[in-house]
């Protein structure tokens, strides 16, 4: 047991039917019916292999997209094919989640065999809107259709979906109420890495916060600064623009209008006391880049033209950030420095990611865009740890007890 949660070492899986919740959620190419990335599937392979080698009959639950991100709402059929290639053995799949066909498949499953059921979010109780509107307790989640139909067929529940640990849904938090439960190896590893990053990072510790997920970034920034985990917070992207606006710096009317239209201006006001208290730790861009007629132009922040949008940090800032990263002992990065998908606005992100790859520090990358940047710039092998979680990672770093962690601790005490 670790962190008050049982691990795979606490159970005998031989001859047992095991329900394992994984996070296989990946970008999908619907025209080809294939996955654009297989990172999360590959990350779960060690847990799946271990359970199969220990004699479990394994039932996998996973989601793909949601009602909110409907363009990515899809079957998990292609995931089964990819997983089969990673495992080197057949992975059975059925277009059902907890109906009669799925139940019959689960009943007939033998030790060493693996079955992936279809997208759990095809069941209404698993959808994000259902979670947000009804806010069922974990006890109530145990009474939902998915848990009532599948739990009686299983002996043990394993959750290896750290990337979804911030969600409060039956497939994640309901089974722990009625089955002996453990966290998988990926969940265990990510919990350990992020705990150490928050509680005992080697100093100096540098946090790189950018991108457009403003609310999560500000929650995390306040926590790591208050705890003393961060020696420096390097800012870019929309996060950087908001902090610059809070300081009264020029960011261009385009940037300001975007912040207002996106209802983020409240973060500008919120940032004023944060900047005052941690002025020596929060590093803001000294220059930025904007695009005009398809070309990149750089400007000192104090000279930013009124009619532009800052879409990247400038070369001077990128150099300052690189030096901080190269001299650090621990680096955590979440969010790019600008619109790195375009050649004219990628300099800041590329330069910072080059430094993250070159530093001798222990480096942790988290969040979808950060992982995409790591892949784009060929830094994957140079990063100490790449966390599969985005929202879960950030919520964890705010000091919040994640719903799945709470459920797993409950199970550890009950069974």
C-alpha positions in Angstrom: 0.0 0.0 0.0 1.2 3.5 -0.9 -0.4 6.9 -0.1 -3.2 5.0 1.7 -4.0 3.2 -1.6 -3.6 -0.5 -2.4 -1.2 -1.5 -5.3 -1.0 -4.5 -7.5 1.4 -6.0 -4.9 -1.5 -6.3 -2.4 -3.6 -8.9 -4.5 -3.4 -12.4 -5.9 -4.8 -12.1 -9.4 -4.6 -15.7 -10.4 -7.9 -16.9 -11.8 -9.6 -13.6 -10.9 -11.7 -11.4 -13.2 -10.4 -7.9 -13.0 -12.0 -4.7 -14.2 -9.3 -2.2 -15.1 -10.1 1.4 -15.9 -7.5 2.9 -18.2 -7.2 6.3 -20.0 -6.8 5.6 -23.7 -8.4 9.0 -24.8 -6.4 10.1 -27.8 -6.9 12.3 -30.9 -8.8 10.4 -33.6 -8.7 10.5 -37.4 -12.3 9.7 -38.1 -11.9 9.5 -41.8 -9.3 6.8 -41.5 -10.7 5.3 -38.3 -7.2 5.5 -36.6 -5.6 7.2 -33.7 -3.3 10.2 -34.2 -1.3 9.3 -31.0 -0.9 6.1 -29.0 1.1 7.6 -26.1 -1.5 6.8 -23.4 -2.2 3.3 -24.6 1.5 2.5 -24.5 1.8 4.0 -21.0 -0.8 1.5 -19.7 0.8 -1.6 -21.2 3.0 -2.4 -18.2 0.0 -2.7 -15.9 -2.0 -4.7 -18.4 0.9 -7.1 -19.0 1.5 -7.6 -15.3 -2.2 -8.4 -14.7 -2.3 -10.9 -17.6 1.0 -12.5 -16.5 -0.4 -13.0 -13.0 -3.4 -14.9 -14.4 -6.1 -12.3 -14.5 -9.0 -12.3 -16.9 -8.9 -8.7 -17.8 -11.8 -6.4 -18.7 -10.7 -2.9 -19.8 -12.9 0.2 -19.5 -11.9 3.4 -21.4 -13.4 6.6 -22.7 -12.8 8.4 -26.0 -13.9 12.0 -26.1 -17.1 13.3 -24.4 -20.3 15.1 -25.1 -18.5 18.4 -24.6 -15.6 17.6 -27.0 -18.0 15.9 -29.4 -15.6 16.0 -32.4 -13.5 13.5 -30.5 -16.4 11.3 -29.4 -15.7 7.9 -30.9 -15.6 4.1 -30.4 -12.7 2.4 -28.7 -12.4 -0.2 -31.5 -9.2 1.3 -33.0 -7.7 1.3 -29.5 -8.1 -2.5 -29.2 -6.1 -3.0 -32.4 -3.3 -0.7 -31.2 -3.2 -2.4 -27.8 -3.1 -5.9 -29.4 0.1 -4.8 -31.3 1.7 -3.5 -28.1 0.8 -6.7 -26.2 1.6 -9.1 -28.9 -1.6 -11.0 -28.3 -5.2 -10.7 -29.4 -7.4 -8.1 -27.6 -11.1 -8.9 -27.9 -13.4 -6.0 -28.5 -17.2 -5.7 -28.4 -19.5 -2.8 -29.4 -21.2 -2.8 -26.1 -20.4 -1.4 -22.6 -22.6 -3.1 -20.1 -25.5 -4.6 -22.1 -26.3 -8.3 -22.6 -23.6 -8.8 -25.2 -20.9 -7.3 -23.0 -22.0 -9.3 -20.0 -21.8 -12.6 -21.9 -18.4 -11.7 -23.2 -17.2 -10.9 -19.7 -18.6 -14.2 -18.3 -16.8 -16.3 -20.9 -13.4 -14.5 -20.4 -10.6 -16.8 -19.3 -7.3 -16.1 -17.4 -4.7 -14.5 -19.6 -7.3 -13.0 -21.9 -8.2 -9.3 -22.3 -11.4 -7.7 -23.4 -11.8 -4.0 -24.2 -15.4 -2.8 -24.0 -16.6 0.1 -26.0 -16.4 3.8 -25.0 -17.9 4.1 -21.5 -19.2 7.5 -22.4 -21.7 5.9 -24.7 -23.5 5.3 -21.3 -25.2 8.6 -20.3 -24.0 8.3 -16.6 -20.4 8.6 -17.8 -20.8 11.8 -19.8 -19.3 15.0 -18.6 -22.5 16.9 -18.6 -24.1 14.2 -16.4 -21.2 14.5 -14.0 -21.4 18.3 -13.8 -25.2 18.6 -13.5 -26.0 15.7 -11.1 -22.8 15.5 -9.1 -23.5 12.1 -7.7 -21.8 10.9 -4.6 -19.5 7.9 -4.8 -22.1 5.9 -3.0 -24.7 6.9 -5.6 -22.3 6.1 -8.4 -22.1 2.5 -7.2 -25.8 2.2 -8.0 -25.5 3.4 -11.6 -26.1 1.0 -14.5 -22.5 0.5 -15.4 -21.4 -0.5 -11.9 -24.5 -2.6 -11.1 -24.1 -4.6 -14.3 -20.3 -5.2 -14.3 -19.2 -5.2 -10.7 -21.0 -8.5 -9.8 -19.0 -10.2 -12.6 -15.6 -9.1 -11.2 -13.4 -9.9 -8.2 -11.1 -6.9 -8.2 -11.1 -3.3 -9.6 -7.9 -1.6 -10.8 -7.7 2.0 -11.8 -4.7 3.0 -14.0 -6.3 6.2 -15.3 -4.3 8.9 -13.5 -5.0 11.2 -16.5 -8.7 11.0 -15.7 -8.4 11.0 -11.9 -9.9 14.5 -11.7 -13.2 13.2 -13.1 -15.9 12.1 -10.8 -17.7 9.4 -12.8 -18.9 5.8 -12.1 -16.2 4.0 -14.1 -13.7 5.9 -12.1 -15.2 6.2 -8.6 -18.1 3.8 -8.4 -16.4 0.4 -8.5 -14.3 1.1 -5.4 -17.4 1.2 -3.3 -18.2 -2.4 -4.0 -15.0 -4.1 -5.0 -11.5 -4.6 -3.6 -9.5 -2.0 -5.5 -5.9 -1.0 -6.4 -4.1 1.6 -8.4 -2.2 0.3 -11.5 1.5 0.9 -12.1 1.1 3.9 -14.3 -1.2 5.6 -11.7 1.3 4.7 -9.0 4.3 6.1 -10.9 2.6 9.3 -11.8 1.3 9.8 -8.2 4.9 9.3 -6.9 6.5 11.6 -9.5 4.1 14.5 -9.0 4.1 14.1 -5.2 7.8 14.5 -5.1 7.6 17.5 -7.5 5.2 19.2 -5.1 6.7 18.3 -1.8 10.5 17.8 -2.2 11.8 19.1 -5.5 15.5 19.5 -5.9 16.4 23.2 -5.9 16.3 25.5 -7.7 12.9 24.4 -9.1 11.5 26.1 -12.1 7.9 26.0 -13.3 7.2 26.9 -16.9 3.5 27.9 -17.2 2.0 28.9 -20.5 -0.8 27.9 -22.9 -4.4 28.9 -22.8 -5.8 26.9 -19.8 -5.8 29.9 -17.6 -7.8 28.8 -14.5 -5.8 25.6 -14.0 -2.5 27.5 -14.4 -3.4 30.1 -11.9 -4.6 27.5 -9.3 -1.3 25.6 -9.7 0.9 28.7 -9.6 -0.6 29.9 -6.3 -0.1 26.5 -4.7 3.5 25.9 -5.8 4.5 29.5 -4.8 2.8 29.3 -1.4 4.3 25.9 -0.7 7.7 27.1 -1.7 8.0 24.4 -4.3 8.7 26.9 -7.1 11.8 29.1 -7.0 10.8 30.7 -10.3 7.7 30.6 -12.5 8.4 31.4 -16.1 5.3 32.6 -17.9 4.2 32.7 -21.5 1.2 32.2 -23.7 -2.2 33.6 -22.5 -1.0 33.2 -18.9 1.9 35.5 -19.5 -0.3 38.1 -21.3 -2.7 38.2 -18.3 0.1 38.7 -15.9 1.6 41.5 -18.0 -1.8 43.2 -18.2 -2.1 42.9 -14.4 1.3 44.7 -14.1 0.0 47.5 -16.3 2.3 46.5 -19.3 1.3 47.0 -22.9 0.1 43.8 -24.6 -1.7 45.2 -27.6 -5.5 45.7 -28.1 -5.8 42.3 -29.8 -4.5 40.5 -26.7 -6.6 42.6 -24.4 -9.8 42.1 -26.4 -9.2 38.4 -26.5 -8.8 38.3 -22.7 -12.1 40.2 -22.2 -14.0 38.2 -24.8 -12.9 35.0 -23.2 -14.1 36.2 -19.8 -10.6 36.0 -18.4 -10.3 39.6 -17.2 -11.1 38.5 -13.6 -7.7 36.8 -13.6 -6.0 40.1 -14.4 -7.5 41.6 -11.2 -6.6 38.4 -9.3 -3.0 38.5 -10.5 -2.3 42.0 -9.0 -1.7 40.8 -5.4 0.0 37.6 -6.6 2.5 39.6 -8.5 3.1 41.9 -5.6 3.7 39.0 -3.1 5.9 37.0 -5.4 7.5 39.7 -7.5 10.9 38.0 -7.1 9.7 34.6 -8.3 7.3 35.3 -11.2 9.3 36.0 -14.3 7.4 37.9 -17.0 8.3 38.3 -20.7 10.4 41.3 -21.5 9.6 41.1 -25.2 7.0 39.5 -27.4 6.1 38.7 -30.9 3.2 39.6 -33.2 2.4 38.7 -36.8 1.6 41.2 -39.5 1.1 40.3 -43.1 2.2 36.8 -42.4 5.6 37.9 -40.9 6.9 37.8 -37.4 7.9 41.0 -35.6 9.4 41.3 -32.2 8.9 44.2 -29.7 10.0 45.1 -26.2 6.9 44.8 -24.0 7.1 48.5 -23.1 7.0 49.4 -26.9 4.2 47.0 -27.9 2.1 48.6 -30.7 -1.5 49.2 -29.7 -3.1 47.4 -32.6 -1.5 43.9 -32.3 -1.8 40.6 -30.4 1.2 39.1 -28.6 1.3 35.5 -29.8 4.7 34.4 -28.6 7.5 35.4 -26.2 10.4 37.2 -27.9 14.0 36.1 -28.4 15.3 38.1 -25.4 12.7 36.4 -23.1 13.4 33.0 -24.5 17.1 33.4 -23.7 16.4 34.5 -20.1 14.1 31.5 -19.7 16.6 29.1 -21.2 19.3 30.3 -18.7 16.9 29.7 -15.8 16.1 26.2 -17.0 19.7 25.3 -17.7 20.7 26.3 -14.2 17.8 24.5 -12.5 17.8 21.1 -10.7 14.0 20.5 -11.3 11.9 21.8 -14.2 8.2 21.3 -14.7 6.5 22.5 -17.9 2.8 22.9 -18.6 1.8 24.9 -21.6 3.6 26.4 -24.6 5.0 30.0 -24.8 2.9 30.9 -27.8 1.2 29.5 -30.9 3.8 26.9 -31.6 1.9 25.2 -34.3 2.9 27.9 -36.8 6.4 28.6 -37.9 6.3 32.3 -37.4 5.2 32.0 -33.8 7.1 28.9 -32.5 10.4 30.4 -31.6 9.6 30.9 -27.9 8.3 27.4 -27.4 11.1 25.8 -29.4 13.8 27.7 -27.6 12.4 26.9 -24.2 11.8 23.2 -25.1 15.4 23.0 -26.4 16.6 24.1 -23.0 14.3 21.6 -21.2 15.9 18.9 -23.4 19.4 20.1 -22.7 19.3 20.8 -19.0 20.8 18.4 -16.5 17.7 19.0 -14.2 15.0 16.5 -13.5 12.3 17.4 -16.0 8.6 16.8 -16.0 6.2 17.6 -18.8 2.4 17.6 -18.4 -0.6 18.5 -20.5 -1.6 17.7 -24.1 0.0 20.7 -25.8 3.2 20.3 -23.8 3.4 16.6 -24.9 2.7 17.6 -28.5 5.5 20.2 -28.4 7.9 17.7 -26.9 7.1 15.3 -29.7 7.3 18.0 -32.4 10.8 19.1 -31.3 12.1 15.6 -30.8 12.7 15.9 -27.0 10.8 12.9 -25.8 13.9 10.8 -25.0 15.5 13.8 -23.2 12.6 14.4 -20.7 12.9 12.7 -17.3 9.1 12.1 -17.1 6.2 12.8 -19.3 2.9 12.7 -17.4 -0.2 11.5 -19.3 -2.4 13.7 -17.2 -3.4 17.3 -18.0 -6.3 18.3 -15.9 -5.6 15.7 -13.2 -2.0 16.7 -13.0 -2.9 20.4 -12.5 -5.6 19.7 -10.0 -3.1 17.5 -8.0 -0.6 20.3 -8.0 -3.2 22.6 -6.5 -3.2 20.4 -3.4 -6.7 19.1 -4.1 -7.5 15.4 -3.3 -8.6 14.0 -6.6 -12.0 12.1 -6.7 -10.3 8.8 -7.8 -7.7 9.1 -5.1 -10.5 9.5 -2.5 -12.4 6.5 -3.9 -9.3 4.3 -3.9 -8.5 5.2 -0.3 -12.1 4.4 0.6 -11.7 0.9 -0.9 -8.4 0.4 0.9 -10.2 1.0 4.2 -13.3 -1.0 3.4 -11.8 -4.2 1.9 
